[in-house]
């Protein structure tokens, strides 16, 4: 069975890897700094690091990663807005198509 220490270390490693890979992909031009995947990497990575850092009691690092996660969360807002607008229009389009068939 896996120890809790191993799980926390895995979470910290995965969080750091997400942040670094997001940075790398943006640096080489594979992703835009406004892409959904970049923002998700920058949200999930710090959240995993926060769990790891709380377990080890490194509270200064927790504060930095909370700020990082909040900024990434705010960066996701445009994606959520566009998603809501897109899905709000779909029922209207379906109703219009049904009316046009009749």
GINOR-V236745 format. One record per pair of residues at least 12 apart in sequence whose C-alpha atoms are under 10 Angstrom apart, sorted by sequence separation. I is the first residue (numbers start at 0). J is the second residue. D is the distance in whole Angstrom. If there is no record, write none. Layout:
i->I j->J d->D
i->I j->J d->D
This chain:
i->24 j->36 d->10
i->25 j->37 d->8
i->48 j->60 d->9
i->49 j->61 d->5
i->52 j->64 d->9
i->24 j->37 d->8
i->48 j->61 d->8
i->49 j->62 d->8
i->49 j->63 d->9
i->21 j->36 d->8
i->22 j->37 d->8
i->45 j->60 d->10
i->46 j->61 d->9
i->49 j->64 d->6
i->21 j->37 d->5
i->45 j->61 d->9
i->48 j->64 d->7
i->49 j->65 d->7
i->20 j->37 d->9
i->21 j->38 d->8
i->47 j->64 d->9
i->48 j->65 d->9
i->21 j->39 d->9
i->22 j->40 d->9
i->45 j->63 d->9
i->46 j->64 d->7
i->18 j->37 d->9
i->21 j->40 d->6
i->22 j->41 d->9
i->45 j->64 d->5
i->46 j->65 d->8
i->49 j->68 d->9
i->17 j->37 d->9
i->18 j->38 d->10
i->20 j->40 d->8
i->21 j->41 d->7
i->44 j->64 d->9
i->45 j->65 d->7
i->18 j->39 d->10
i->19 j->40 d->9
i->20 j->41 d->10
i->45 j->66 d->9
i->46 j->67 d->9
i->17 j->39 d->9
i->18 j->40 d->6
i->19 j->41 d->9
i->42 j->64 d->9
i->45 j->67 d->7
i->46 j->68 d->7
i->17 j->40 d->5
i->18 j->41 d->6
i->21 j->44 d->9
i->41 j->64 d->10
i->42 j->65 d->9
i->44 j->67 d->9
i->45 j->68 d->6
i->46 j->69 d->10
i->16 j->40 d->9
i->17 j->41 d->7
i->18 j->42 d->9
i->20 j->44 d->10
i->44 j->68 d->8
i->45 j->69 d->10
i->15 j->40 d->10
i->17 j->42 d->9
i->18 j->43 d->8
i->19 j->44 d->9
i->42 j->67 d->7
i->43 j->68 d->8
i->14 j->40 d->8
i->15 j->41 d->10
i->17 j->43 d->8
i->18 j->44 d->5
i->41 j->67 d->7
i->42 j->68 d->5
i->45 j->71 d->9
i->14 j->41 d->9
i->17 j->44 d->5
i->18 j->45 d->7
i->41 j->68 d->7
i->42 j->69 d->8
i->14 j->42 d->9
i->15 j->43 d->10
i->16 j->44 d->7
i->17 j->45 d->9
i->40 j->68 d->10
i->41 j->69 d->9
i->42 j->70 d->8
i->43 j->71 d->9
i->14 j->43 d->7
i->15 j->44 d->6
i->39 j->68 d->10
i->41 j->70 d->9
i->42 j->71 d->5
i->43 j->72 d->10
i->13 j->43 d->9
i->14 j->44 d->4
i->15 j->45 d->8
i->17 j->47 d->9
i->18 j->48 d->10
i->38 j->68 d->9
i->41 j->71 d->6
i->42 j->72 d->6
i->13 j->44 d->7
i->14 j->45 d->6
i->40 j->71 d->9
i->41 j->72 d->8
i->42 j->73 d->10
i->12 j->44 d->9
i->13 j->45 d->10
i->14 j->46 d->7
i->15 j->47 d->8
i->38 j->70 d->9
i->39 j->71 d->7
i->42 j->74 d->9
i->11 j->44 d->8
i->14 j->47 d->5
i->15 j->48 d->7
i->38 j->71 d->6
i->39 j->72 d->8
i->41 j->74 d->9
i->42 j->75 d->9
i->10 j->44 d->9
i->11 j->45 d->9
i->13 j->47 d->7
i->14 j->48 d->5
i->37 j->71 d->9
i->38 j->72 d->8
i->41 j->75 d->10
i->11 j->46 d->9
i->12 j->47 d->8
i->13 j->48 d->8
i->14 j->49 d->9
i->38 j->73 d->9
i->39 j->74 d->9
i->10 j->46 d->9
i->11 j->47 d->6
i->12 j->48 d->8
i->14 j->50 d->10
i->38 j->74 d->6
i->39 j->75 d->8
i->10 j->47 d->5
i->11 j->48 d->5
i->14 j->51 d->9
i->37 j->74 d->10
i->38 j->75 d->6
i->9 j->47 d->9
i->10 j->48 d->7
i->11 j->49 d->8
i->37 j->75 d->10
i->8 j->47 d->10
i->9 j->48 d->10
i->10 j->49 d->9
i->11 j->50 d->8
i->12 j->51 d->9
i->35 j->74 d->9
i->36 j->75 d->10
i->7 j->47 d->9
i->8 j->48 d->9
i->10 j->50 d->7
i->11 j->51 d->5
i->34 j->74 d->9
i->35 j->75 d->7
i->38 j->78 d->10
i->7 j->48 d->9
i->10 j->51 d->6
i->11 j->52 d->8
i->33 j->74 d->8
i->34 j->75 d->9
i->8 j->50 d->10
i->9 j->51 d->9
i->10 j->52 d->10
i->32 j->74 d->10
i->33 j->75 d->9
i->35 j->77 d->9
i->7 j->50 d->7
i->8 j->51 d->7
i->35 j->78 d->7
i->7 j->51 d->5
i->8 j->52 d->10
i->33 j->77 d->9
i->34 j->78 d->9
i->35 j->79 d->10
i->6 j->51 d->9
i->7 j->52 d->9
i->33 j->78 d->10
i->7 j->53 d->10
i->8 j->54 d->10
i->4 j->51 d->9
i->7 j->54 d->7
i->8 j->55 d->10
i->7 j->55 d->9
i->4 j->54 d->9
i->3 j->54 d->10
i->4 j->55 d->10
